[in-house]
Amino acid sequence: MQRDQSLQQVKDTLQWDIIIIGGGATGLGCAVDAASRGLKTLLLEKYDFAKGTSSRSTKLVHGGVRYLEQGNIRLVREALFERGRLLKNAPHVCHTLAFVVPSYKWWQKWYYAFGLWWYEFLSGKLSLGKTILLSKKEALQYLPDMAAEKLSGGVLYFDGQFDDSRLAINLAQTAIEQGATLLNYVGVTGFIKEGGTIKGVMATEEMSAVTFEISGKVVINATGVFADEVLQMAEGNKEQTIAPSQGIHLVVDKHFFKGSVALMIPKTEDGRVLFAIPWHDKLLLGTTDTPIENITTEPKPLKDEIDFIIHHFNLYASSKIGYSDVLSVYVGLRPLAKTGSEKKTAVMPRDHHIVVLPSGLIHVTGGKWTTYRSMAEHAVDKAIAQAGLKKLACKTQHLQLHGWVAANDDSYLSTYGADAEPIKKQIASDLSLAEQIHPKYPYTKAEVIWMVQHEMAITVEDILARRIRLLFLDAKAAMEAAPMVAAIMASEMQKDEAWINQQVAAFNKLAAGYLLADF
Ligand SMILES: Cc1cc2nc3c(=O)[nH]c(=O)nc-3n(C[C@H](O)[C@H](O)[C@H](O)COP(=O)(O)OP(=O)(O)OC[C@H]3O[C@@H](n4cnc5c(N)ncnc54)[C@H](O)[C@@H]3O)c2cc1C
């Protein structure tokens, strides 16, 4: 991924078949889909790839057990199919994870097992493993730190887990390999219209403030919770098609809840599910579902949300956690499609909606990371029809994503998939590149250089938030690593001392929001 090349392609190309606005799961999925069908595809992302919701998920590739309870069988089935496909197409960033659902009354075990057997049945040939009943002793063997008092047993079931923003980077790489042009830090600021119909976009390169007028046959709005802002630009109306809902996660040390399986709390006091999930050798707790009005790129957690997660985790864990145990808190905004008059976001459907607006803009709302591929397929089908492009069949169902490998080792570099080998070779040719960027974590200088050279990382935040996940795992350690990361980047990118200082200051300001110090 070479940013300079992509900028040059934007300058040199007279007209694109498809322009996609937004570089999250939805937009990147559309770019892979459109490019692999042979369409001349451009994707523009205002910040970095996955800067929005797509780096802030619960990291589950799942059908959504909860949606089954809500009776949304079509969504669960579609998501289970997509789960199976993703695990096959990107096995280096997605894997099977076992979950234990604890039960406290004899009948609960059967109640949960019935639902989970049904869930497994719906996945058909793409099932990830058998759902089984557990005795109390067996449940505690899986999760030894679960509060044992009154526990009667549980159910074991299987779902998928992934690294969301690493998958996003791999999608960007795949799209480019399929012939698309992608640019981060280029925001769309307006539309070019002829007779009321969109014929292209106006865009600004955020680092240089250089502006472009870019011509395209059709434009897809894949801007997540910002979709209404773009809708306003295109159509000039103030209609709200998104009902944003906030979800927070707390990350704590793994020693609080040992075991390699996840805990699924089936019913919190407000009737939702909560997870405690092992992730990158830490424990991820979440999430919440709070309707919000204010849409920003760095949403803040509410005290009530933090207390809610700590309270519920402590009900199920033998060692209790408090504010000082939280290594990082991160917040995401769900771009739920506003349908009907429902105000409670927790019960709003997670389906995606794709509409063609009077200006010709393809407007995508809702959906889940898990279903990004099918969403993209539907959106590109609509775009082809809208622009009168040649009907080309979707090719992504079995398309292996960048980094795909037949067999992964279990080192932490395995998340790079096929790219682990060249990173290891770089280290072998210059042992100084094996130096860690933080003494407590395995990440090396070599990875930072790799990310600048091959993953379009141009800020310290790009590295520490979305390519290496240190900000999400341990915000204080990420702040400590920032000066070294900035210095490595500066030498790769020919930047000066002032740039290093500016980058470190900007990163520290951002990272402070991932600490619980202010609560
Ligand atoms: C708390 C939480 C937990 C979740 N957990 C899961 C889970 O475990 N599994 C799952 O499947 N799903 C999960 N989801 C849902 C999933 O994360 C989202 O559905 C998905 O990430 C949305 O992707 P998106 O591309 O639509 O939006 P985003 O990721 O927000 O991408 C939109 C992009 O558009 C860019 N943009 C905005 N305006 C412009 C402009 N003018 N020009 C250019 N670019 C622009 C933004 O910078 C942003 O990067 C979760 C969601 C939340 C909030």
The ligand as a Gaussian input file, in Angstrom:
#p B3LYP/6-31G(d) Opt

LIG

0 1
 C      -19.626000      -1.343000      20.937000
 C      -19.775000      -2.073000      19.654000
 C      -19.490000      -3.430000      19.594000
 C      -19.629000      -4.115000      18.386000
 N      -19.278000      -5.422000      18.340000
 C      -19.411000      -6.112000      17.186000
 C      -18.986000      -7.455000      17.129000
 O      -18.444000      -8.009000      18.089000
 N      -19.170000      -8.109000      15.958000
 C      -19.743000      -7.515000      14.868000
 O      -19.930000      -8.191000      13.863000
 N      -20.122000      -6.222000      14.887000
 C      -19.943000      -5.500000      16.015000
 N      -20.279000      -4.178000      16.062000
 C      -20.785000      -3.532000      14.850000
 C      -19.653000      -3.124000      13.885000
 O      -18.507000      -2.721000      14.587000
 C      -20.142000      -2.010000      12.976000
 O      -21.341000      -2.395000      12.377000
 C      -19.137000      -1.682000      11.867000
 O      -17.839000      -1.513000      12.379000
 C      -19.570000      -0.425000      11.153000
 O      -18.664000      -0.190000      10.109000
 P      -18.875000       1.038000       9.120000
 O      -17.858000       0.927000       8.064000
 O      -20.295000       1.101000       8.697000
 O      -18.623000       2.338000      10.029000
 P      -17.237000       2.936000      10.526000
 O      -16.296000       1.902000      10.957000
 O      -17.535000       3.997000      11.529000
 O      -16.617000       3.595000       9.217000
 C      -17.092000       4.793000       8.666000
 C      -15.879000       5.577000       8.205000
 O      -16.307000       6.702000       7.422000
 C      -15.352000       7.730000       7.617000
 N      -15.912000       9.010000       7.196000
 C      -16.872000       9.743000       7.807000
 N      -17.139000      10.856000       7.103000
 C      -16.321000      10.828000       6.014000
 C      -16.112000      11.717000       4.905000
 N      -16.803000      12.852000       4.796000
 N      -15.185000      11.384000       3.975000
 C      -14.480000      10.216000       4.068000
 N      -14.632000       9.369000       5.107000
 C      -15.544000       9.658000       6.060000
 C      -15.064000       7.642000       9.110000
 O      -13.839000       8.278000       9.443000
 C      -15.068000       6.139000       9.355000
 O      -13.762000       5.597000       9.336000
 C      -20.109000      -3.441000      17.238000
 C      -20.383000      -2.082000      17.308000
 C      -20.185000      -1.391000      18.491000
 C      -20.420000       0.073000      18.542000

